[in-house]
Amino acid sequence: MGDGTTPSDTVVDVPIMDDPAEFTGDFVLNVDRAWTCVCTFIQTGAPSDLGQWCTL
């Protein structure tokens, strides 16, 4: 889930495998939080340490 950085009704384009994917602000993190999540996952391999997850 997002961290409230972007309003939930805002759409953000995120490049995934060279194609843009649209996400609402409900799923957007600021750069520092996103980087922390990536580093934590690399170190622990535990997705439960990254915060709330939801099915897209």
C-alpha positions in Angstrom: 0.0 0.0 0.0 1.0 3.6 -0.5 2.4 5.9 2.1 0.1 8.8 1.5 2.7 10.7 -0.5 0.3 10.9 -3.5 -3.5 11.5 -3.3 -5.5 8.4 -3.9 -7.3 9.9 -6.9 -4.0 10.7 -8.7 -2.7 8.3 -11.4 1.0 7.8 -11.7 2.8 6.0 -14.6 5.5 3.6 -13.5 7.8 2.0 -16.1 7.8 -1.8 -15.8 9.8 -3.7 -18.3 9.9 -0.7 -20.7 6.1 -0.3 -20.6 4.2 2.2 -18.5 1.8 0.9 -15.9 -0.7 3.1 -14.2 -1.2 3.1 -10.4 -3.3 5.3 -8.3 -1.9 7.1 -5.3 -3.2 4.3 -3.1 -0.1 2.3 -4.2 2.6 5.0 -4.5 5.5 5.3 -2.1 8.0 8.1 -1.9 11.5 7.3 -3.2 13.1 6.9 0.2 10.4 4.5 1.5 10.5 2.5 -1.8 14.2 2.2 -1.6 14.0 1.1 2.1 11.5 -1.6 1.1 13.7 -2.9 -1.7 16.8 -3.0 0.5 14.8 -4.7 3.3 13.5 -7.3 1.0 16.9 -8.0 -0.5 18.3 -8.5 3.0 15.5 -10.5 4.6 13.6 -12.0 1.7 10.5 -11.6 3.9 7.6 -9.6 2.2 5.8 -9.4 5.5 8.5 -6.9 6.7 7.5 -4.4 4.0 4.1 -3.3 5.2 0.6 -3.9 4.1 0.0 -6.0 0.9 -3.1 -6.2 -1.3 -4.1 -8.1 -4.4 -4.1 -6.0 -7.6 
